[in-house]
Structures are given as structure tokens and as C-alpha cells.
Amino acid sequence: MQTTLEALADFPRRLEAHFAAVPPDLHRWAPPRWEGSPAELLTPIEHVWHVRDIEIDGYRARFRRTLSENHPLLPDIDGEALARERRYAERDPAQALREFRAAREDNVALLRSLSPSDFDRDATFEGVPVTLRTLVHTLCSHDLQHLAGLQWLLARMSAPVASRTPTPDHATG
């Protein structure tokens, strides 16, 4: 579990670095085609807001409920729907990164304060029995998915300019 907690603690730095690699004029850019994307179909700015909201509305709530309730049913969150509803494309990415970093620090502090047996507490997430340990590993996997998504977008952005023109029907938030 220690390796996973270290990865979770380091993720804000990695997310910030990946987002900083995106030219500011392309923060809201969407590719003309999404085939092969390893993450949700989100623009760079939508990725950072999504990660922030999933940290707070998703995993913080899931961790706390798993620790305080007996066998809670944990709902899934539709990230692409949130991007539209919360209008991520119109929001400040620096705010998302700041709020994400603070929320992640709180979550990691909580997880580091737990006893080994606390990680065995169970819940049901997306209809599947899980433990708190499962949720922690799932969050770490989610982090990597978004780094891969940003790398995938950076690869598309580095293509010749003519192929970077976004399709007008992409709803970016």
C-alpha cells in the first residue's frame, strides 16, 4: 500500500507538469477524432476539472463512507456529463489544479492515518464488492488514465496543423 500512497501523493505534481506541457491556446482543444483515446473524451482543461471533481465528489466521499458506514453502496460518477453540466471549458484550470492538490493532500493524509485493517472495510462500487484497498488502487489507476489521456492529446496536438482542427460538434463543456 505504501507504494500506491506515494504515487497518489506525487500525482498532483505530475498532473500539473502534464497540463503545463499543453500550450495555453490549446487548453480547450479537442481532436477531430477520438479513436484510441485511453481516457474519457475530455479536452485538457476538462481533464484537470474532472480529476478535481472525482477527487472531491468521488473518492473523498467513497473513502469516508467506506470507513464510516457498514457495506455502503457507492455510486459512480459520469465524468463526461459533469464536464457539460459544470461547464469545465469555461473555468480556470489553475483553480482546478489548486483545489485538486489540496483535496488530494487531505485524502492521502486520511489514508496514511489508517490502520491496516481499515483497508479491509468493504463496500459496493459500480455493483461490485470492493474494499477500501480496492478503491485506493482504483484511484491510482484513474490518475494514470488521465496522464495517458493528456499524453494522447499532446500527441494529437503535435500532428500537422491541418489535422488539429477540431470538429465543430464536439461539446467541450
HUURKA-V435092 format. One record per pair of residues at least 12 apart in sequence whose C-alpha atoms are under 6 Angstrom apart, sorted by the first residue. I is the first residue (numbers start at 0). GAP is how many residues later the second one is. D is the distance in whole Angstrom. If there is no record, write none. Layout:
i = {I	I}
gap = {GAP	GAP}
d = {D	D}
//
This chain:
i = {11	26	26	27	27	28	29	29	30	31	31	37	38	38	44	45	48	51	51	65	70	70	71	72	73	73	75	82	83	86	87	88	88	118	118}
gap = {89	17	18	15	17	14	13	136	135	134	135	111	106	110	48	42	47	44	48	57	51	52	51	51	50	51	50	90	89	86	85	83	84	13	14}
d = {6	5	5	6	6	6	5	5	5	5	5	6	6	5	6	5	5	6	5	6	6	4	5	5	6	5	6	5	4	4	5	6	5	5	5}
//
